[in-house]
Amino acid sequence: MFPTTIAGSLPRPDWLAEPEKLKGGWKLSGDELKAGQRRACEEWIRHQEAAGIDTLTDGEVYRTHFVHSFLEGIEGIDQNRKTLMGIRDNRYDLEVPTVTGKLTRPAPVFLEDFKYTRTLTDRKLKITLPGPMTICDTIADDFYGTRADMAMAFAEILNEEARELEAAGADVVQFDEPAFNVFMDDVNEWGIATLNRALAGLECTKAVHICYGYGIEENNRWKETLGEEWRQYEQIFPGLNRSDVDQVSLECASSHVPLSVMSHLADKQLMVGAVAVTPDHVESPEEVAATIREAMQYVDRERILPCTNCGMTPIPYHVALAKVQALTAGAELAAQQL
């Protein structure tokens, strides 16, 4: 009744990478690293299958970061030229690589790893890619002149990557756009247009994930400034309802998002974030079911896909696994209560 999925990353095991860090370094190298990544991917595939997740992911265990791991395969970026930049409207500062020339993709970035993951399961499989706007809020520009122009250049490259992943068996291609919740005017002016360009020609299910960020200190502090109700979605959902995406992922569990904002997405499937990505609490099936029931006040039950709020890379492995299990248990409970 309620097909479940995962929004983004899952923790890499502590034998593979530094645990509970957003960009934790690898502990292996060379052929051992590739073998370790594949082992970690298969473990999460089996965990998701055992939990009853319907649309699986590779947990992004091949990556150190949801944006920068993709950018490492793109030419036109000087990885050694670091620019100090405010991320997500100056929520925090980072030294980031700089775009210094025309962006090109000399070869597929994630295709080889995805092809291996596809051999591991017969269930539906999702691949996640960074969205054009979020890339442009995570890397410095010294070539294109405007974020809108650079985002469109990235959208064209992302579309090439997405088409190849679809041909390799991706059932869902999801673009991650947390920046949509920060630059709402830009979303409506050019962000949705670049997202549509990235989606062009895809025949698989097309998704966008929009959250309030990983459960890290900088994001948690920012959330404390947003007031009693978080209504950022309200400003962008009408435009997204007219977009080419099929599914929209939003953060619901343990947040101040009024779920009434989902009424602006009458023509989309909703990936309802029913488990939070903070490490201090594992939701009970009853809590997950309660979030689903509340969503049903605004969305036809056939359009609800219980999901995680965001990626879970920074939290302990065992906590993330328990949350995945709670997600499916709660979805089953909600279905029983209909």
Sequence and secondary structure as in RCSB ss.txt:
>XXXX:A:sequence
MFPTTIAGSLPRPDWLAEPEKLKGGWKLSGDELKAGQRRACEEWIRHQEAAGIDTLTDGEVYRTHFVHSFLEGIE
GIDQNRKTLMGIRDNRYDLEVPTVTGKLTRPAPVFLEDFKYTRTLTDRKLKITLPGPMTICDTIADDFYGTRADM
AMAFAEILNEEARELEAAGADVVQFDEPAFNVFMDDVNEWGIATLNRALAGLECTKAVHICYGYGIEENNRWKET
LGEEWRQYEQIFPGLNRSDVDQVSLECASSHVPLSVMSHLADKQLMVGAVAVTPDHVESPEEVAATIREAMQYVD
RERILPCTNCGMTPIPYHVALAKVQALTAGAELAAQQL
>XXXX:A:secstr
    B  S     TTTB TT TT  BS  HHHHHHHHHHHHHHHHHHHHHHT SEE  TTTT SSTTHHHHTT E
EEEEEEEEEEEETTTTEEEEEEEEEEEEE SS SSHHHHHHHHTT SSEEEEEEE HHHHHTTSEESSSSSHHHH
HHHHHHHHHHHHHHHHHTT SEEEEE GGGGT HHHIIIIIHHHHHHHHTT  SEEEEE  S  SSHHHHHHHTT
S S   HHHHHHHHHHTSS SEEEEE TTS   GGGGGG TTSEEEEEEE   TT    HHHHHHHHHHHTTTS 
GGGEEEEESS  TTS HHHHHHHHHHHHHHHHHHHHT 
